[in-house]
Amino acid sequence: METINKEKTFDAVKMMREIRDKISAETQGMTFEEFKAYIKQQLTDKKAKLVGQ
């Protein structure tokens, strides 16, 4: 059986790590209450909804 190697055009793991690192840098040193306010603001700015809502 021959393996087919395809060039990736999108790397989801790389993107997730970049997003996680960006959020970590922005929220470093925040209290839990500040972090909740940050998340709420991000959802409002992007007009996003929490999963299940």
C-alpha positions in Angstrom: 0.0 0.0 0.0 1.4 3.4 -1.0 1.1 6.4 1.3 -0.1 9.6 -0.3 1.7 12.8 1.0 -0.3 16.0 0.5 1.0 19.5 1.2 -1.1 21.1 3.9 -2.7 24.4 3.0 -4.1 24.9 6.5 -2.5 23.8 9.8 -5.3 23.8 12.5 -2.9 22.9 15.3 -0.5 25.7 14.5 -3.4 28.2 14.3 -4.8 27.0 17.7 -1.4 27.3 19.3 -1.0 30.9 18.0 -4.5 31.9 19.2 -3.8 30.3 22.7 -0.5 32.1 23.0 -2.0 35.4 22.0 -4.8 35.1 24.6 -2.3 33.9 27.2 -0.1 37.0 26.6 -3.1 39.4 26.7 -4.6 37.9 29.9 -1.4 37.2 31.9 -1.7 38.5 35.4 -5.5 39.0 35.3 -7.7 38.0 38.1 -10.5 35.6 37.4 -13.0 38.4 37.4 -10.9 40.4 34.9 -10.5 37.3 32.8 -14.3 36.8 32.7 -14.7 40.5 31.7 -12.1 40.1 28.9 -13.9 37.0 27.5 -17.3 38.8 27.6 -15.8 41.9 25.8 -14.2 39.7 23.2 -17.5 38.0 22.5 -19.3 41.3 22.3 -16.7 42.8 20.0 -16.9 39.9 17.6 -20.7 39.5 18.0 -20.1 35.8 18.8 -22.2 33.6 21.0 -21.2 31.1 23.6 -21.6 27.5 22.5 -25.2 26.4 23.2 -26.7 29.8 23.1 
